[in-house]
Amino acid sequence: MIPGGGQPNMQQLLQQAQKMQQDLARAQEELAQTEVDGQAGGGLVKATVTGSGELRALKIDPKAVDPEDTETLADLVVAAVQAANENAQALQQQKLGPLAQGLGGGIPGLPF
């Protein structure tokens, strides 16, 4: 046993871990409030998601609506949502990546 030497380091580590947890929680809250867009068909379909991936809005230009071809419209919607989610994942990586590294690697459930 090291007399008195080990305790301050442990306290300091715990404080650093608490600060990282607080920073991570703050970054996750920012992500939940930040909106990012994705589009398809040259902007005919636009999707807006939060940085955490929640779909918030979907805009469809009337030019994209063809009653005879709803399959193309469905494909454009899927592509726009996927593009928005890719942008949300990039934002997650930007905001949470450095924090996750500080916690010793990836965080379960997050895509990095």
C-alpha positions as CSV (number, residue, x, y, z in Angstrom):
1,M,0.0,0.0,0.0
2,I,1.3,3.4,-0.9
3,P,0.9,5.8,2.1
4,G,-1.2,8.7,1.1
5,G,0.1,8.8,-2.5
6,G,-2.7,7.0,-4.4
7,Q,-5.7,8.8,-3.1
8,P,-5.3,12.2,-4.7
9,N,-4.8,10.6,-8.1
10,M,-7.9,8.5,-7.7
11,Q,-9.9,11.6,-6.7
12,Q,-8.5,13.5,-9.7
13,L,-9.5,10.7,-12.1
14,L,-13.0,10.6,-10.7
15,Q,-13.4,14.3,-11.2
16,Q,-12.1,14.0,-14.8
17,A,-14.5,11.2,-15.5
18,Q,-17.4,13.2,-14.0
19,K,-16.5,16.2,-16.2
20,M,-16.3,14.0,-19.3
21,Q,-19.7,12.5,-18.5
22,Q,-21.2,16.0,-18.1
23,D,-19.5,17.1,-21.4
24,L,-21.0,14.1,-23.1
25,A,-24.5,14.7,-21.8
26,R,-24.2,18.3,-22.9
27,A,-23.1,17.3,-26.4
28,Q,-25.9,14.7,-26.6
29,E,-28.5,17.4,-25.7
30,E,-27.0,19.7,-28.3
31,L,-27.4,16.9,-30.9
32,A,-31.0,16.4,-29.9
33,Q,-31.7,20.0,-30.6
34,T,-29.6,20.5,-33.7
35,E,-31.3,19.9,-37.1
36,V,-29.6,18.7,-40.2
37,D,-31.0,18.3,-43.7
38,G,-30.7,15.7,-46.5
39,Q,-32.1,15.9,-50.0
40,A,-32.8,13.7,-53.0
41,G,-33.8,14.3,-56.6
42,G,-32.0,17.5,-56.9
43,G,-33.8,19.0,-54.0
44,L,-37.3,17.7,-54.9
45,V,-37.5,15.9,-51.6
46,K,-35.9,17.3,-48.4
47,A,-35.7,15.6,-45.0
48,T,-34.8,17.3,-41.7
49,V,-33.6,15.2,-38.8
50,T,-32.1,16.0,-35.4
51,G,-28.4,15.3,-34.8
52,S,-29.6,12.3,-32.9
53,G,-31.5,11.0,-35.9
54,E,-35.1,11.9,-35.2
55,L,-37.1,12.8,-38.3
56,R,-38.5,16.3,-37.9
57,A,-39.7,17.4,-41.3
58,L,-40.2,16.2,-44.8
59,K,-40.8,18.5,-47.7
60,I,-41.9,17.2,-51.1
61,D,-41.9,19.5,-54.2
62,P,-45.2,19.1,-56.1
63,K,-43.1,18.3,-59.2
64,A,-42.0,15.1,-57.5
65,V,-45.6,13.9,-57.2
66,D,-46.7,11.7,-60.1
67,P,-49.8,9.6,-59.3
68,E,-48.7,7.1,-62.0
69,D,-45.3,6.6,-60.4
70,T,-45.5,6.7,-56.6
71,E,-42.5,4.3,-56.4
72,T,-40.1,6.9,-57.6
73,L,-41.4,9.4,-54.9
74,A,-41.0,6.7,-52.2
75,D,-37.4,6.1,-53.4
76,L,-36.7,9.9,-53.2
77,V,-38.2,10.1,-49.7
78,V,-36.0,7.1,-48.5
79,A,-32.9,8.7,-50.1
80,A,-33.6,12.1,-48.6
81,V,-34.0,10.6,-45.1
82,Q,-30.9,8.4,-45.5
83,A,-28.9,11.5,-46.6
84,A,-30.2,13.4,-43.6
85,N,-29.3,10.6,-41.2
86,E,-25.8,10.4,-42.8
87,N,-25.4,14.1,-42.0
88,A,-26.6,13.5,-38.5
89,Q,-24.1,10.7,-38.0
90,A,-21.3,13.0,-39.2
91,L,-22.5,15.6,-36.7
92,Q,-22.5,12.9,-34.0
93,Q,-18.9,11.9,-34.8
94,Q,-17.9,15.6,-34.8
95,K,-19.4,16.3,-31.4
96,L,-19.2,13.0,-29.6
97,G,-16.1,11.4,-31.2
98,P,-13.5,13.3,-29.1
99,L,-15.5,12.7,-25.9
100,A,-15.8,9.0,-26.6
101,Q,-12.1,8.8,-27.2
102,G,-11.5,10.4,-23.8
103,L,-13.7,7.8,-22.2
104,G,-11.5,5.0,-23.6
105,G,-13.0,4.3,-27.0
106,G,-16.4,3.9,-28.4
107,I,-19.6,4.2,-26.4
108,P,-22.0,1.3,-26.9
109,G,-24.9,2.2,-29.1
110,L,-23.1,5.1,-30.9
111,P,-21.8,4.5,-34.4
112,F,-18.0,5.1,-33.9
